[in-house]
């Protein structure tokens, strides 16, 4: 009754396995089995470490599989441009693979898409001769691509098309946002 090896054999029979090393391949942890618990109770320190190693291998394999699934779902969401959701998945496994880097990548990609959207909308407004609105949008992203140049171009086209000086409101807005364009420069730009 106090033979740890006998309880390991009973555990093998219970799980329909052939040899002790097969225990590490079980689909679920074996720690709840009474035979496992009795084997640990009567095992020598060295044998106890071996038996616990089988259960730890199962737990590690299950955890790795779970992390693989979470990581794969995060990558899939990134490909779908669902960055906030992807970040939530990667945050569950920050110490796994490059999940921390993926979180940063998602944040950068999301910001780039936001800036691209503003830039595209401003370009549309510029093309439809809505110069003040386009200039305001470009001015809201002055460091993105060539937004400062586009503001100046928008003012130039505004002056050329309307044959009027730029509005004081537009110039004030641009100055406040770091794009200093005086009406005379806009005319000559």
C-alpha positions in Angstrom: 0.0 0.0 0.0 3.0 2.4 0.3 4.6 1.7 -3.0 4.6 4.8 -5.2 5.5 2.8 -8.3 2.4 0.6 -7.8 0.2 3.7 -7.8 1.8 4.9 -10.9 1.0 1.5 -12.6 -2.6 1.9 -11.3 -2.6 5.4 -12.8 -1.4 4.0 -16.2 -4.2 1.4 -16.1 -6.7 4.1 -15.2 -5.6 6.2 -18.2 -5.1 3.3 -20.5 -1.4 4.1 -21.0 1.6 1.7 -21.4 4.5 3.4 -19.7 5.1 6.2 -17.2 6.6 8.6 -19.7 3.2 8.4 -21.6 1.7 10.3 -18.7 3.2 13.6 -20.0 1.1 13.2 -23.1 -2.3 13.2 -21.3 -4.8 15.7 -22.5 -5.6 17.0 -19.0 -3.6 17.3 -15.8 -3.4 14.1 -13.8 -3.1 15.8 -10.4 -6.8 15.1 -9.4 -6.4 11.4 -9.7 -6.3 9.6 -6.4 -3.6 7.2 -7.8 -1.4 10.2 -8.7 -1.9 11.7 -5.3 -1.0 8.4 -3.5 2.1 8.0 -5.8 3.3 11.4 -4.7 2.6 10.7 -1.1 4.7 7.6 -1.0 7.4 8.5 -3.5 11.0 9.2 -2.7 12.0 12.8 -3.3 13.7 11.9 -6.7 10.7 9.8 -7.9 8.3 12.5 -6.7 10.1 15.0 -8.9 9.7 12.6 -11.9 6.0 12.1 -11.3 5.4 15.8 -10.8 7.3 16.4 -14.0 4.8 14.4 -16.0 1.9 16.6 -14.7 3.9 19.8 -15.1 4.6 18.8 -18.8 0.9 18.4 -19.4 0.1 21.8 -17.8 2.9 23.5 -19.8 1.7 21.9 -23.1 -1.9 22.9 -22.5 -0.8 26.5 -21.5 1.4 26.8 -24.6 -1.5 25.6 -26.8 -3.8 28.2 -25.3 -1.2 30.9 -25.8 -0.7 29.8 -29.4 -4.5 30.1 -30.0 -4.6 33.6 -28.3 -1.6 34.8 -30.3 -3.0 33.5 -33.6 -6.3 35.2 -32.9 -4.5 38.5 -32.2 -2.6 38.2 -35.4 -5.8 37.5 -37.3 -7.5 40.5 -35.8 -4.5 42.7 -36.8 -4.9 41.5 -40.4 -8.5 42.6 -40.2 -7.5 46.0 -38.9 -9.3 45.4 -35.6 -6.4 46.7 -33.6 -8.1 47.4 -30.3 -9.4 43.8 -30.2 -6.0 42.4 -31.2 -4.4 44.4 -28.3 -6.8 42.8 -25.9 -5.6 39.3 -27.0 -1.9 40.2 -26.9 -2.3 41.7 -23.4 -3.4 38.3 -22.2 0.0 36.8 -23.2 2.5 39.7 -22.9 5.4 37.4 -22.0 4.7 35.0 -25.0 6.6 35.3 -28.2 6.6 39.0 -29.4 3.2 39.8 -28.0 4.4 43.0 -26.4 5.8 44.2 -29.7 2.5 43.2 -31.4 0.7 45.5 -29.0 3.0 48.4 -30.0 2.6 47.5 -33.7 -1.2 47.6 -33.3 -1.1 51.0 -31.7 1.1 52.4 -34.4 -1.0 50.9 -37.2 -4.2 52.2 -35.6 -2.7 55.7 -35.4 -1.4 55.5 -39.0 -4.9 54.5 -40.2 -6.4 57.4 -38.3 -3.9 59.9 -39.9 -4.4 58.3 -43.3 -8.2 58.9 -42.9 -7.7 62.5 -42.0 -5.2 63.0 -44.9 -7.5 61.3 -47.4 -10.5 63.3 -46.3 -8.5 66.6 -46.5 -7.3 65.6 -50.0 -10.9 65.0 -51.0 -11.9 68.4 -49.7 -9.0 70.0 -51.5 -10.0 68.3 -54.8 -13.6 69.5 -54.4 -12.3 73.1 -53.8 -13.3 73.2 -50.1 -10.0 74.8 -49.3 -10.6 76.2 -45.8 -11.9 72.8 -44.6 -9.1 71.0 -46.3 -6.5 73.4 -44.8 -8.0 72.8 -41.3 -7.7 69.0 -41.6 -4.2 69.2 -43.0 -3.2 71.6 -40.2 -4.5 69.1 -37.7 -1.9 66.6 -38.8 1.1 68.9 -39.6 3.8 66.3 -39.2 2.1 63.6 -41.2 3.4 63.1 -44.8 3.4 66.4 -46.6 0.4 67.9 -44.7 2.1 71.3 -44.2 2.8 71.6 -47.9 -0.8 70.6 -48.7 -2.0 73.4 -46.4 0.0 75.9 -48.4 -1.2 74.4 -51.6 -4.8 74.5 -50.4 -4.4 78.2 -49.6 -2.7 78.9 -52.9 -5.5 77.2 -54.9 -8.1 78.9 -52.7 -6.6 82.3 -53.6 -6.2 81.4 -57.3 -9.7 80.0 -57.7 -11.6 82.5 -55.6 -9.4 85.5 -56.6 -9.8 86.5 -52.9 -7.3 86.6 -50.1 -7.4 83.8 -47.6 -9.8 84.4 -44.7 -8.3 85.8 -41.5 -10.0 82.8 -39.7 -8.1 80.3 -41.9 -4.8 82.1 -41.5 -5.3 82.4 -37.7 -6.2 78.7 -37.5 -3.1 77.7 -39.4 -0.8 79.9 -37.3 -2.3 78.4 -34.2 -1.5 74.9 -35.5 2.1 75.6 -36.4 1.6 76.2 -40.1 2.6 79.8 -40.5 1.3 81.0 -43.9 0.7 84.7 -44.4 -1.8 85.6 -47.1 0.9 87.1 -49.3 2.9 83.9 -49.2 -0.2 81.9 -50.0 -0.8 84.0 -53.1 2.8 83.5 -54.3 3.2 79.9 -53.1 
